[in-house]
Amino acid sequence: MSNQYTPHLYMICYPNSALVLSQLSPDDFGFRYNYGSASFYSGKLIFAEIDINYRHPYFQIDDALERLRAHKDGRPKATKYISSYRVLEHIDIDAIQTLYIANADGASYPLPPGDFKHLPGGNDLRVFAELTPLSMLTLAKYGMVEFGRWFTDPANPLSVPRLMFLQVTLDIDTFLHDFETNPFITPPLEGVHPSKLRDAILDLRKREDKFIKGITLDTAFTKESYRKIRHGFMVVDQHKQKFFPMPPMNEIEKNDFRFWKGM
């Protein structure tokens, strides 16, 4: 391992799932993913920095660190893949330090963890986008924490050990009114036909014994704006949770105009 560069441990959360070592800083890593790699990708990138001292028997982190060396010409090694399967499941929530969201132009913005406040929603239903290990849109009667607990409950046949997700901003009552007025309105959710969304909302509202309804099998989140994120990102399992709040838009604009413009 080169002494010239500081090693970083990154968990890629979207658009794919992977654990990688890198000698690049978070800003440079986000830029590399969209522009510097031989593998083509153009879209949103969400990744987290993991405590470099974190270890789990599932990952061969020490072996990868030994092989993390700069290129012969002195350039830092951008990625040394450790795993691309069941990654979040084997990452302790406490080891997740900072979440980064990146635009298609490679600009990244850090989201440090913060306290989650149960803010009044204003709607009886909410739309959640699961990012990893699942990738889908779900309509739910649950709040954010309750939704995560439901999805990670071993008694639930659809459960996953650990989940990262976010709430998508959608004024459901306004949507229903607008759709009734004009059935040809632009879909409020990328990849979801308005009539299908209307049917799902009405079906879930009338069924007292049902709390969850899938909307799509893919979030299509890369086509949505970060501005549609409500509250922030949540990582949760049955024992812990960590919340990464989404700052107000004016704060992002003030701190990083380039990132704000590309959101």
C-alpha positions in Angstrom: 0.0 0.0 0.0 1.4 3.4 -1.0 2.2 5.8 1.8 1.5 8.7 -0.6 -2.3 8.4 -0.5 -4.8 7.9 2.3 -7.0 4.8 1.7 -10.8 5.2 1.8 -13.4 2.6 2.1 -16.5 3.4 0.1 -19.9 1.6 -0.1 -21.6 2.4 -3.4 -25.4 2.4 -2.7 -26.8 3.6 -6.1 -27.0 2.8 -9.0 -25.3 -0.5 -8.0 -24.1 -2.1 -4.8 -20.4 -2.5 -4.0 -17.7 -2.1 -1.4 -14.5 -0.7 -2.8 -11.2 0.7 -1.6 -9.9 3.9 -3.2 -7.0 6.3 -2.9 -9.3 9.1 -4.1 -11.0 11.6 -1.9 -14.8 11.6 -1.8 -15.0 14.5 -4.3 -12.6 12.8 -6.7 -14.3 9.5 -6.3 -17.6 10.9 -7.3 -16.1 12.6 -10.3 -14.3 9.4 -11.3 -17.4 7.3 -11.3 -19.1 9.5 -13.9 -16.1 10.7 -16.0 -12.9 9.0 -15.3 -13.7 5.3 -15.6 -13.5 3.1 -18.7 -16.9 1.8 -17.7 -19.7 4.1 -19.0 -22.1 5.5 -16.6 -24.0 8.8 -16.6 -26.4 9.6 -13.8 -26.8 9.9 -10.1 -24.3 8.3 -7.7 -25.0 7.7 -4.0 -22.1 6.4 -1.9 -21.0 6.3 1.7 -17.6 6.5 3.4 -17.2 3.6 5.8 -14.8 3.6 8.7 -11.5 2.4 7.3 -11.0 0.3 10.5 -14.3 -1.6 10.0 -13.9 -5.3 9.6 -16.4 -8.1 9.0 -15.5 -11.8 8.1 -17.6 -11.5 5.0 -15.2 -8.9 3.5 -11.5 -9.5 2.7 -10.6 -5.9 3.5 -7.1 -6.4 4.8 -6.1 -8.4 1.7 -7.5 -5.7 -0.5 -5.6 -3.1 1.4 -2.4 -4.9 0.8 -3.1 -4.8 -2.9 -4.1 -1.1 -2.9 -1.2 0.5 -4.6 -0.8 3.6 -6.7 -0.1 3.3 -10.4 3.5 3.1 -11.6 3.2 6.7 -12.9 2.2 7.9 -9.4 -1.5 8.3 -10.1 -3.8 7.1 -7.2 -5.6 3.8 -7.5 -9.2 4.8 -8.0 -11.0 1.5 -7.2 -10.1 -1.8 -5.7 -13.4 -3.9 -5.5 -13.9 -5.9 -2.3 -17.5 -7.1 -2.9 -20.5 -6.5 -5.1 -23.0 -8.8 -3.4 -25.0 -8.4 -0.1 -22.9 -5.4 0.9 -25.2 -3.3 3.1 -26.2 -6.5 4.9 -22.7 -6.9 6.3 -21.9 -3.2 7.1 -22.7 -2.2 10.6 -24.8 1.0 10.6 -22.3 2.6 13.1 -19.5 2.2 10.6 -21.3 4.5 8.0 -19.7 7.9 8.5 -20.9 10.2 5.7 -23.3 9.8 2.8 -22.5 11.5 -0.5 -24.8 12.3 -3.4 -23.3 13.0 -6.8 -24.8 14.6 -9.9 -24.3 13.3 -13.5 -21.5 16.0 -13.9 -19.5 14.4 -11.1 -20.1 17.1 -8.5 -20.7 15.6 -5.0 -22.3 16.9 -1.8 -21.7 15.4 1.7 -24.6 14.5 4.0 -23.4 13.9 7.5 -25.6 11.9 9.9 -28.2 13.8 12.0 -31.2 13.4 14.2 -34.4 12.3 12.6 -37.5 14.2 13.6 -40.9 12.8 13.2 -42.2 15.8 11.2 -46.0 16.0 10.4 -46.5 14.5 7.0 -49.9 16.0 6.0 -50.8 12.9 4.0 -52.1 9.5 5.1 -49.9 7.8 2.6 -46.2 8.2 1.7 -44.0 7.2 -1.2 -40.7 5.5 -0.4 -37.8 4.8 -2.8 -35.7 1.8 -1.7 -32.1 2.2 -2.9 -30.2 -0.8 -1.6 -30.4 -3.8 -1.4 -33.8 -3.3 -3.1 -34.6 -0.9 -5.8 -38.3 -0.1 -6.1 -41.0 2.4 -5.2 -43.5 1.6 -2.5 -46.7 3.3 -1.2 -47.1 2.9 2.5 -49.2 4.0 5.5 -46.1 3.9 7.7 -43.9 6.7 8.7 -40.2 6.6 7.8 -38.9 4.7 10.8 -41.9 2.3 10.9 -41.4 1.6 7.2 -37.8 0.6 7.8 -38.7 -1.6 10.7 -41.4 -3.4 8.7 -39.0 -4.1 5.8 -36.3 -5.5 8.1 -38.6 -7.6 10.3 -37.5 -11.3 10.0 -41.2 -12.2 10.4 -42.0 -10.4 7.2 -41.5 -12.8 4.2 -40.3 -9.8 2.1 -37.8 -8.6 4.7 -34.1 -7.7 4.1 -31.5 -7.6 6.9 -30.8 -3.9 6.4 -32.3 -1.2 4.1 -31.4 2.2 2.7 -34.3 4.3 1.5 -35.8 7.7 1.2 -39.2 9.4 1.1 -40.2 11.0 -2.2 -42.1 14.2 -2.0 -45.7 13.8 -3.4 -48.8 15.7 -2.4 -51.2 12.8 -2.8 -54.5 14.8 -2.4 -53.3 17.4 -4.9 -52.3 14.7 -7.4 -55.7 13.0 -7.1 -57.5 16.3 -7.7 -55.3 17.2 -10.7 -55.7 13.7 -12.2 -59.5 13.9 -11.9 -59.4 17.3 -13.7 -56.9 16.2 -16.3 -56.2 12.4 -16.8 -53.3 13.3 -19.2 -51.2 15.1 -16.6 -47.5 14.5 -16.5 -46.6 11.6 -14.2 -45.6 13.0 -10.8 -43.3 9.9 -10.3 -40.8 8.9 -13.0 -41.8 5.7 -14.7 -45.3 5.5 -13.0 -48.4 6.0 -15.1 -50.7 8.4 -13.4 -53.7 6.1 -13.7 -51.7 3.2 -12.1 -50.7 5.6 -9.2 -54.2 6.7 -8.7 -55.5 3.1 -8.6 -52.8 2.1 -6.1 -53.6 5.1 -3.8 -57.4 4.4 -3.8 -56.9 0.7 -3.2 -54.5 1.2 -0.3 -56.8 3.8 1.3 -59.8 1.7 1.3 -58.2 -1.4 2.8 -57.8 -1.1 6.5 -55.8 -4.3 6.8 -53.2 -3.4 4.2 -50.3 -1.0 4.9 -47.9 -1.5 2.0 -48.3 -1.5 -1.8 -45.6 -1.8 -4.4 -45.7 0.8 -7.2 -42.8 -0.2 -9.4 -40.1 -2.8 -9.4 -37.5 -0.1 -10.1 -37.0 3.3 -8.5 -35.9 4.9 -11.8 -34.3 7.3 -9.3 -31.6 8.4 -11.7 -34.2 10.3 -13.7 -35.6 12.2 -10.6 -34.2 15.3 -9.1 -32.6 15.3 -5.6 -35.0 18.1 -4.9 -37.8 15.6 -4.6 -36.2 14.0 -1.6 -38.3 14.6 1.5 -36.4 14.7 4.8 -33.3 12.7 3.8 -31.9 9.2 3.6 -32.5 6.5 6.2 -30.4 3.3 6.9 -32.2 1.0 9.3 -32.4 -2.6 10.6 -34.2 -4.1 13.6 -31.8 -2.7 16.1 -30.3 0.6 14.8 -31.0 3.4 12.4 -29.0 6.3 11.0 -30.4 9.3 9.3 -28.7 11.6 6.8 -30.8 14.7 6.5 -31.2 16.5 3.2 -30.4 20.2 3.8 -32.7 23.0 2.6 -32.2 24.0 -1.0 -31.0 27.5 -0.2 -28.3 26.0 2.1 -27.0 23.7 -0.7 -27.1 26.6 -3.1 -25.0 28.7 -0.7 -22.5 25.9 0.0 -22.0 24.5 -3.5 -23.7 26.4 -6.3 -22.3 24.0 -9.0 -23.9 21.0 -7.2 -27.2 22.9 -6.6 -27.4 23.8 -10.3 -27.0 20.2 -11.4 -29.6 18.7 -9.0 
